[in-house]
Every structure is written in C-alpha cells, then in structure tokens.
C-alpha cells in the first residue's frame, strides 16, 4: 500500500484486490483522501500550536469523518541575513549551478500522512511574461530579487514558474537564494509581449515541464484570457501534489478582456486552486499610474474633445480597472490578496509570506465515494468545550467528476449534469461569439458561433475516412436566472484523409441561434467530444440592446468580422435546420454563409469580410430609397494602414422591412503582421446621423 498524489488536494489511495477469476489480480484506485489546511487562533488572534488530533472533529455534509492525517506546520519568521547586491557580470550558462547557501531541511514523509516539507512555507512565483511590456518585466524581476535578498525567512521555500507561450516550472521549491536570484536575473527583458505567440524563459533542462500547460498554437492563443486562466489552473494542479498550504504569487500587467469572457474558466481555475490548498496573490506590475489627460508619451495623442471633457482619461482608467478586476476576483475567491497601484511590488510577495503562519494539516478518507462533481461541505470543530478557538479553513471542495461513455440515456443525463455543475469542465477549449440582428420591433435574432481547436479533438477512423461525434448543449437565462431558451444538437463530422491530416492547424466551428427580446442574459454552453469524452464549458453575460431607443446615432446591428464564405452544402457536419430559418438568417445569402471569425485572427492570404445592418435609415421621399455612405479603415497604432473607397448603399433587404444590409471586402495581402484597430465609418446622408463601430483584429505575419 502506498500513497499516490492525485489532483487538487484530494489524494488517491491505491489498493490491490485479488480476483479469483482465472487467477488474475485486479488493481483498483479510489480518490478519497481529502486534505484540509487549518489555522487556529485564540481570542487575541495568536496562533494556537499545541492542539492534538483528538481535539478536532471533522464533518463532511454533516457526516463525521475519521481523521487519518494530522500534522502541525510550525513556521518561523526569522529573516535570513541580507545578500549584498553584486555588480552585474556576464553569466556562464554552461557552468554548474552554485552550491546552496543554506542547507535545506530534509523532507519528511511521516507514516501518518503525505507531508513532504515539514515546517516550511511554500511560495510559488508565477511570472506572466505574455502580459507584461518590457518596463513591467524589469519591475517584476527587481521586486522578486529584492524579496529574496532582504525579506526571505528561514522557513521559506520558493518555486519559480513562467508563462510565455507555455507554462514552465524553471525552479522547484528550494531555499537556495543564490540559485533563485541567478535564475531570475537570466530572464531576458522583452522576451514576450501581450500578443506573443511564442516565448521561452530558459531551456528545458533548467526546470520541470512535465505535464506543463501548453497554449494551443493557433489563433486561440491571441485575444484569449482563457489561456492565462488555464495556465493558472494547470499551475494549481501541479501544486496539488503538496498537501501543505501554498501561496501562488501571480505577477502580470493585468488580465485584459475580450468582451465575451468565459466565466466558466475563471470558476474552474478558482475551484482547482481551492482543492489544491492554493491561494492566489496577484501583483499588478504596472504599479501606480499617474498621467496627463492626453496620456503619456507611449501612446498617440487622442483626437476630438476627449482630452478636454475627461472622457479619454476615464476610458484609460476604466480599461486599467477592467484588467485588474479578474486579479481581485482570483485573490478574493482563493483567500489571497491582490497588490494593485503600488510601485513596491515586493510588498505583494511579503503579504503572501505573512499570511501563511503556523497551521494544521488534517486529512480524512471521505465516506462519500460518488464521483459526481458536486460540492461537499466541510465543517471542523474543536472538541474541547473549554477552548475557545477561532478556526480558519476551506469550507468545502468539489468532488472528482467522471463523465464516461454510457448508453444514450446515461450520456444525455451526464451532459445535462455537466452543464449545471458548480465546478465547470475545461478539458475542451472553446471560443464563442454572440451577435444580434433585429428581426421585428421587439425581437432579435442572436446567432452564436462556437469554435473548437482541431488539435483538441480526437478522431475515430472508419475505412478511408475519419469522424468525430460532437454534442452541444446550451442555456440562456435572463437577469433573474429564469431559463429563457435552450439549444441541443448532436453532429457527426466526417473528414477525408487530407482534411484529417491538417486538423492540428484548423478548427471546428458550430453555429446556432436563438430569438430574444432586448435585455441582459447569461449564456452557458457546453460541448462534448464523444471519442475521448472531453468536454468544455463556456459561460458569459451578454446584452441584446433595444436599438429603437437610439435617437442620436444610427441604429446598428452587431458587426461581423470574417475571412470565410462557405456554401451550406460544403459543411462537414450539420444539424437539421428549418428552411425558413435558413432563408431569414442574416449571414446566409444565395446558399452561402458568412462564417464569423470568433477569434478575430486573420492570415495575409485571406480577405476580410465585414457585415452589419442599419435599421430605420432615412428614406428619400422622391426615390423611396435610403442613402447611406460607409467606408472601412484599418489603423495600426496611430498610423492609417488601409482605407477603402466610400460606398453608398441604397437597397433595403427584400424580406425584412427597414433593414439596410452592408458588406465590405478588403484584401489583407499588403498589410504587415500585427494588431489592427478596424473601424467602419457609417453616415446616413439623409438623416444626418452617423456611427463608427470598432474592433481589434490580429493579422498573422
């Protein structure tokens, strides 16, 4: 019998069961050891460190559990002698690593439980270089070195993780300050950027990258907050192997948003951290920002009256707060603290150090063996009636979940349960775009496009063709949480040998649509690939605006950005569709469908298609037609990279009253790679109204 570490603070006990059938030995595994890190304080707030196993009673969902693991972690706060700053010298990378300046305490593996580091404080420094410009990278590096030189204590063990295009553990937990400082100083300034598709922080020999999170090398790695949250979730899974309390210090320049955020991935990351006894301590490496109303020298001067009205400055401030919002959520939901708007970044690391004081590690084998993914509530009490102790611990965890292939009834039930679980499934990456088009005065058609990277899908070979079965289920709820409508589809995708060979560089896209009235909604969507059983959940809030209320500006639909027109007959898989629904679909014309670019990433050999609708344009009484002029402009920074010739549109949609469809096409071959701001300039010449919708696009080099 031995212990094998499983996922997220719940460990697997491996046992052997002898089966007499044909003399075979059958091995089974159960994941049922739950570890709880607990702080006990007296009335004055002082830590209590003399409690015994019999002093505690632990319950799961109200049922008593037997304590099988019990340890006390006594952490000291004695600072190590400061290390004097050495003059910068060239580093010989081929030289062997320096010897530890401090002899580490031996790891302890007591018989009572899986404790690895006795009386040690575990701090993981996570550098998100993909989000930090060079100046922030310098501040982050200097802050980490300052902490190691002047603030590290004898109880601290520090690990270093980095994220560029992939997650790497470049240093495992150690108290060798010289080695840690040397590793951090080897980081190259400017090694990654916010739009980086590749990046590295060292060779594989410098650290452990076994089972590391690797971002999908497609357009899913651009404009995608999910990739960074998934990297944090992967880091939490790595740290789950240690039952001790862990602090993950996440150093970044904030988590930018795309407009359609996957709340399910955020919740999955938080749940993984809670199960792993990991607290996030995010640090915004931007520091304290104070700038003139027109912005600093790193940005182009704004146009118009925004400088004088304050709208430009408010916009930049709102953008920074929006990036920090996710950092605050990660910290609050995992028991950590976020350091924002402070130039001394080392204070954030020191805060994580101060928060982890002496604590107890209590473990029990849950009597509930169901792997249903449901929340299990934990309650810990002090048995002694004379002791008034305040206990601080995690109040519960999500059980493991197994969604295997069953018969059709069981598969449908499992799909429904997966959609409603509080702990979302994130094995299958998803990206979603939600648009809106008016079809009546108070009704809107809301198309939903779901994109899945082909590299994440497993195919089954049948003869010369390969196929995969995909299940889709979604729910739309209103602001009060009431179910408004639902979507359910099952699609079989068949690919020939040539298409299957290119699957790693292509994606699957599923389109559906619902009809809604104006209002605020929440979409929760789940996709399942039925070969391996992998599933992914996407949850986001969206608004269907009432364009009829707009009086000053033009009434517009969503703007769809695309690089592909596809014949409906060419789809590799399709669900049954109502012919009338297809005929009235805004993105379908003459048997061809405009496929939205969910990730807004384009190649230079593609054309850019832009589609939008103008509602209730002014009509010329003599000609009985509208007169709307529009043009497409692409900006790269402050430079105008492309501008189309103005086009005047005068023809209304034949089957939809008061709807003026507009479409542009622009070649991308003459553009250089990089980020662009795309703007459509729409002017109603008769009505004297205008609008300038914008979006951000990325052109691959």
Secondary structure, DSSP 8 states (H G I E B T S, - for coil): -EEE--STTEEEEEEEEE--GGG-EEEEEEEEEEEEEEEEE-TTS-B-----GGGEEEEETTEEE-EEEEEEE-----B-------------TTS-----SS--------TTS---STT-EEEEEEEEGGG--HHHHHHHHHHHHHHHHHT-BTTEEEEEEEESSBEEEEEEEE--HHHHHHHHHTS-TTS--TT-S---SS-GGGSB-TT--B--SSGGGSS-HHHHHHHHHHHHHHHTT--S-EEEEEEES-----SS--HHHHHHHHHHHHHTTEEEEEEETT------TT--TTS----TTHHHHSHHHHHHHHHHHHHHHHHHHHHHHHT---B-S-S-THHHHHHHHHH--SEEEEEEE-S----B--EEEEEEEE--TT---EEEE--EEE--B------HHHHHHHHHHHHH-SS--BSS--EEEE--EEEETTEEEEEEEEEEEGGG---EEETTEEEEEEEEEEEEEETT--EEEEEEEEEEEEE-HHHHHTGGG-EEEEEEEEEE-SEEEEEEEEEEETTT--EEEEEEEEEE--GGG--SS-EE---EEEEEEEEGGG-SS-----HHHHHT-TTEETTEEEEE-TT-EE-TTSEEEEEEEEES--EETTTTEE-EEEEEEEEETTEEEEE---EEE----TTSTTEEEEEEEEE-TTS-SEEEEEEEEEEETTTTEEE--EEEEEE--
